[in-house]
C-alpha cells in the first residue's frame, strides 16, 4: 500500500505556521532548555532574550520542515520503486537526532 504524500502547499504553506505557533506557545520552556533567557538585559529597547527566543523558534521550525520534506521525499521514492519488503525506511528520526547532537556540541 502506498502512503499518501503531503502536498507542497501543506508542507511549505500550512506547516510552518503551525510549527511556529506551537513552538511559540512553549517558547519559555524551549529557551530554558536551550540555555537562553527570555528576559535578558535590554539592548536598544528590545530584550536580548526575546530576539534569541525568536531565532530559536525560527531555527526549530526550519529543522522540522526539513524533516518533513525528507520524509516526503523518501516516501515518494518508496512509492515509485514499487512494493518493498518490511517497513518503510525511517528518515525523519535519524535526521532529527543528528541535528540535536550537532546543537548539543555548540
C-alpha positions in Angstrom: 0.0 0.0 0.0 1.4 3.4 -1.0 1.5 6.1 1.6 -0.2 9.4 0.8 2.3 12.3 0.4 1.7 15.7 1.9 1.0 18.4 -0.7 3.7 21.0 -1.2 1.2 23.7 -0.2 0.7 21.9 3.2 4.5 21.4 3.7 5.6 24.9 2.7 2.4 26.9 3.4 0.5 25.5 6.4 3.0 23.5 8.4 5.5 26.4 9.0 2.7 28.5 10.6 1.5 25.5 12.7 5.0 24.6 13.9 5.8 28.2 14.7 2.6 28.8 16.7 3.0 25.6 18.7 6.7 26.3 19.4 5.9 29.9 20.4 3.4 28.5 23.0 6.4 26.7 24.6 8.9 29.4 24.0 9.9 29.9 27.7 10.5 26.2 28.2 12.4 25.9 24.9 14.6 28.9 25.8 15.3 27.4 29.2 16.3 24.1 27.7 18.4 25.9 25.1 20.2 27.8 27.8 18.8 31.2 26.9 16.6 33.5 28.9 13.5 35.3 27.6 14.1 38.2 30.0 17.7 39.2 29.5 19.0 42.7 29.7 17.6 45.3 27.3 19.5 46.3 24.2 18.1 49.3 22.4 14.6 48.8 23.7 14.4 45.1 22.8 15.1 42.3 25.2 18.1 40.2 24.1 16.3 37.1 25.2 13.2 37.9 23.1 15.3 38.1 20.0 17.2 34.9 20.8 13.9 33.2 21.5 12.6 34.3 18.1 15.8 33.0 16.4 15.5 29.6 18.3 11.8 29.2 17.2 12.7 30.1 13.6 15.6 27.6 13.6 13.4 24.8 15.1 10.7 25.5 12.6 13.2 25.1 9.8 14.6 21.9 11.2 11.1 20.4 11.5 10.2 21.4 8.0 13.4 19.9 6.6 12.5 16.6 8.4 9.0 16.6 6.9 10.4 17.3 3.5 13.0 14.5 3.8 10.2 12.1 4.9 8.0 13.1 2.0 10.9 12.6 -0.4 11.7 9.1 1.0 8.1 8.1 0.8 7.8 9.3 -2.8 10.9 7.3 -3.7 9.5 4.2 -2.0 6.1 4.7 -3.7 7.8 5.0 -7.1 10.0 2.0 -6.7 7.1 -0.4 -6.0 6.3 -2.6 -3.1 9.2 -3.4 -0.8 9.5 -5.9 1.9 9.2 -4.7 5.5 8.6 -1.3 7.0 9.4 1.8 5.1 12.8 3.3 5.9 12.7 6.0 8.7 14.5 9.1 7.6 13.0 11.7 10.0 14.2 10.4 13.3 17.9 10.0 12.2 17.9 13.5 10.8 16.4 15.0 13.9 18.8 13.0 16.1 21.9 14.3 14.2 20.5 17.8 14.3 20.0 17.7 18.1 23.5 16.2 18.6 25.0 18.9 16.5 23.2 21.6 18.5 24.4 20.0 21.8 28.0 20.3 20.6 27.8 24.1 20.1 
